Amino acid sequence: MKRVIQILIFASIFTLIYLGMNYFVLSGIFGLLNIAKSGIFYVSLFLLSGSFIVASVIEHNTPNKITRYFYILSSTLLGAVFISLSVLIVYYIINIFIHIQAFIVIGLILVLTIYSIINAENIVTRKIKVEIQGLKKPMRAVQLTDIHLGTVHSSPFLKKIVEKTNSLKPDVVFITGDLVDGSAPLTSDIVSPINKIKAKTFFTIGNHEIYDGIDEVMNLLKTTKLDILRNKVAKFKELQIIGVDYSDDKEYLGKILPNMEIKKNKPSILLYHPPSDLKFSNMFGIQLQLAGHTHAGQIFPFNLLVRTSFKYVRGFHKEGKSSIYVSQGTGTWGPAMRLGSKSEITVIELVPEKLR
C-alpha cells in the first residue's frame, strides 16, 4: 500500500509539472504561428500532459505492440517538450533585443529533436586510464550502466551492447545498476543476451531494479551469468570488488562499508550506482568508484539540475588517494533522446601506480 501511495504522489506531481510545461510550450508555439487558443489548444494540452503517465501504466500492466508504440511516442513527445521549453526560453530572451522569425524557432526545435534521437542511438566508447595502488599487472575493465532494458531498449539493444563489449576484449565487465527500466514486465528473453559477454561480469543494483520489484528482478537475473554483489565483497584476480546496493541516502556508504570485510591494503574497486562523495572511499582505502545514475542530465538543461543534487555528474574525478568515474549511461530513461550528453561504454585501463 505504501508503494502504491508513493507512485500516486509521484504521478500526480509529475503530471502537474508536465501540465505547466506543456501549457508554456503550446502557448509559445500557438503564439509563434498566430493561432488563437481555442478548443484544439486545450484538447492538445490535455492529451500531451497525460500521455506519458497513461502510456507508462498501460504498457507496464498490459503490454502489446500498440501499447509499446504508444509509450515510445509519448516518451519522445516528452523529450520534445523539454527541448521546446529550452528553445522558447532562449527565444524570449533574445527576442527582447533581436526579432527572430517563427519558422527559425520551430525549425530549431525540430532539428534538435531529430538530432537528440539520432545522438542517443550512437553509443560511443570512452577510454580512461586509472593508476591502482598495489596492482601488479595491467587489466582492462569495461563499465556498462543505466542500460534500462524495457519497452524502448529490449534484447536487440542489449545484443548490440554485448557485441561492442566483447569486441573491446575486457578482462572484466562491471554493470553498475539500472540494467532494467521498469517500463514493461521483464522476461528471460530480454536479459538473456547478457550471457554472451565473454568476460567475468559483476553487477550491482540501481534504483530501477528497486522500482521494478527487487525480488522479481533478482530471481530473473540469477538465471544469468552475472555475479550479483549486494553489499558484498568479491575477488577477481588481484582486485577486491565491492558491490553496494543503491540508496538515496548520501551517507549510506558510511553506514554500510564498516560492516563489510574490506582489506584496505588490497587494490579495490567500488561499484555503487549513484556518484558519492569520495570521503568514504578514502576512508576505506578504495582506489576507484564506478557510478552512473545521472545520465549526465540526458537532455539539456537537466544537466544543470543534476548538478544541484550530485557533486560529480560525469567523467573522472580524484580526491586524495581515491577517484571516481561517472558514466553518462549506456542507455536512456524515458525518451530515447540525448542532447548535451552521450550514450557510452567505458573502457578502463587499470594500471599499476607509478613510483614518483
Stockholm file with secondary structure:
# STOCKHOLM 1.0

chainA/1-356         MKRVIQILIFASIFTLIYLGMNYFVLSGIFGLLNIAKSGIFYVSLFLLSGSFIVASVIEHNTPNKITRYFYILSSTLLGAVFISLSVLIVYYIINIFIHIQAFIVIGLILVLTIYSIINAENIVTRKIKVEIQGLKKPMRAVQLTDIHLGTVHSSPFLKKIVEKTNSLKPDVVFITGDLVDGSAPLTSDIVSPINKIKAKTFFTIGNHEIYDGIDEVMNLLKTTKLDILRNKVAKFKELQIIGVDYSDDKEYLGKILPNMEIKKNKPSILLYHPPSDLKFSNMFGIQLQLAGHTHAGQIFPFNLLVRTSFKYVRGFHKEGKSSIYVSQGTGTWGPAMRLGSKSEITVIELVPEKLR
#=GR chainA/1-356 SS CHHHHHHHHHHHHHHHHHHHHHHHHHHHHHHHTTCCCCHHHHHHHHHHHHHHHHHHHHHHHSCCHHHHHHHHHHHHHHHHHHHHHHHHHHHHHHTTTSCCCHHHHHHHHHHHHHHHHHHHHCEEEEEEEEEETTCCSCEEEEEECCCCBTTTBCHHHHHHHHHHHHHTCCSEEEEESCCBCSSSCCCHHHHGGGGGCCSEEEEECCHHHHHTTHHHHHHHHTTSSCEECSSEEEEETTEEEEEECCCSCTTHHHHHGGGSCCCTTSCEEEEESSCCCTHHHHHTTCCEEEECSSGGGSBTTHHHHHTTTCSCCSEEEEETTEEEEECCCSSCSSSSCCBSCCEEEEEEEEEECCCC
#=GC SS_cons         CHHHHHHHHHHHHHHHHHHHHHHHHHHHHHHHTTCCCCHHHHHHHHHHHHHHHHHHHHHHHSCCHHHHHHHHHHHHHHHHHHHHHHHHHHHHHHTTTSCCCHHHHHHHHHHHHHHHHHHHHCEEEEEEEEEETTCCSCEEEEEECCCCBTTTBCHHHHHHHHHHHHHTCCSEEEEESCCBCSSSCCCHHHHGGGGGCCSEEEEECCHHHHHTTHHHHHHHHTTSSCEECSSEEEEETTEEEEEECCCSCTTHHHHHGGGSCCCTTSCEEEEESSCCCTHHHHHTTCCEEEECSSGGGSBTTHHHHHTTTCSCCSEEEEETTEEEEECCCSSCSSSSCCBSCCEEEEEEEEEECCCC
//
